């Protein structure tokens, strides 16, 4: 009986000891400004037992030991002693830079020094350190080995970005996979506003193929936009920026100011008007107005073939072709955060006129709305929306413009009038028929493109346990494009005509319209696993990605308008295509 009482008392003692050592501790994790740090990690030291704080930084954990280890991304890890009351833990910002934490192409946020692949993170401060026309140009010079070039040089034109491919040849399909807030971008970065970007991560290696498939073989550029998380609790931040800039041609082409043709003995009598060549008969009233059917003969090359003969007049025709373009940006954003949600919204109006005369260039309006909502402790919802409205006017005349201005002889007067009084006489050089006045095509032909894009990502995170959660994401990019090329009925061409029209005739005009629509969607499910075993931490990710892409286009064209100034297909007797 005594032994039974002894063992009963010993068991009661053990129960009392166990009860006294196991208890629930509650607390809150804040920063030095007493603002809560959401989703901080709280771990009982020496065990694998831990929890994550909620959106308000609050936590509750059942412990048997007295030491807690608290950590959060961007803050120094801290150990505290758990008392009997509520614990308030103040974390200090980490001395390590925040841009050393990588989230693309890896399993969760990872310190850069632990990465096995080449990943570079570019912060918003770096992107906006120098004003840039687009996000792609803002990336230039920020990441070693990245080549971003604009082949055409037109305002708003997409830039060719290469991370791993051949930098000497323009290989089709060698560009990286671009992801904006989870949306796999079918278009380019030209329309993305750098002011909205929190950071960019450039994965040069093919490691991201494990997450994004074979399309990531040339590397990945992941763009993370602002979401209002950096604003203090129950605070609102408004940002307004206006910027004006100017564009000019860096330098003109060096063209010859002399020629190899033989000059007339009295060539100086026409000096200041035109160049008078030997063997050529000019009409009495000729003032150097380009092609004239009354001019007889052709200019002979001088026997020595040296290009040392002066022109009768030298003009700066490149100054007539190029202009000073104005760029301006109007930007406004608002960011706010409460206990359970955060919101970021912005508007940008951007215009780039370019440097080519009679061309309006590029205009764009961006509307962005990002928000995050904590529904419960186990469910979080997020949405990212970007609406883009852009309009581009490309130079009339196409690719021959620069050929014509480069071959233009310096005695040519580009500002002569056509036979019917239209500006910019087309056949501006009597002796070189294939070179026409590029200013006429710029003034007469209109090429306009309008495009609307919607980039959307809608995601949720479901937390099953402390070590397992599920990300669900649906994203889309919808593009609608309209293009118009219009030549009026009275557009001149350099062939046909009579002496009265100086060998020119009307084309009777033409109209071309095209329409295209693209719809790209993807759905992704990702199971995130994370568990600690003492000093060993294991992370894993299982992901499934399903993509669809639809594209359709339509175009129609016709020529020979019935009447003038009605740019509509009802103004044609027949449709060409």
Secondary structure, 3 states (H helix, E strand, C coil): CHHHHHHHHHHHHHHHHHHHHCEEEEEEEECCCCCECCCCEEEECCCCCEEECCCCCEEEEEECCCEEEEECCCECCEEEECCCCCEEEECCECCCCHHHEECCCCCCCEEHHHCCCCEEEEEHHHHCCCCCCCHHHHHCCCCCCCEEECCCCCCCCCCEEECCCCCCCCCCCCCCEEEECCEECCCCHHHCCHHHEEEEEEECCCCCHHHHCHHHHHCEEEEEECCCCCCCCCEEEEEEEEEEEEECCCCCCCCCCEECECECCCHHHHCCCCCCECCCECCCCCCCCCCCCCCECCCCECCCCCCCEECCCCCCHHHHHECCEEEEEEEEEEEEECCCEEEEEEEEEEEECCCECCCCEEEEEEEEEEEEEEEECCEEEEEEEEEEEEEEEECCCCCHHHHHHHCCCCCCCCCCECCCCCECCCCCCCCCCCCCCHHHHHHHCEEEEEEEEEEEEEEEEEECCCCEEEEEEEEEEEEEEEEEEEECCCCEECCCCCCCCCCCEECCCEEEEEEEEEEEEEEEEEEEEEEEECCEEEEEEEEEEEEEEEEEEEEEEEECECCCCCCCHHHECCCCC
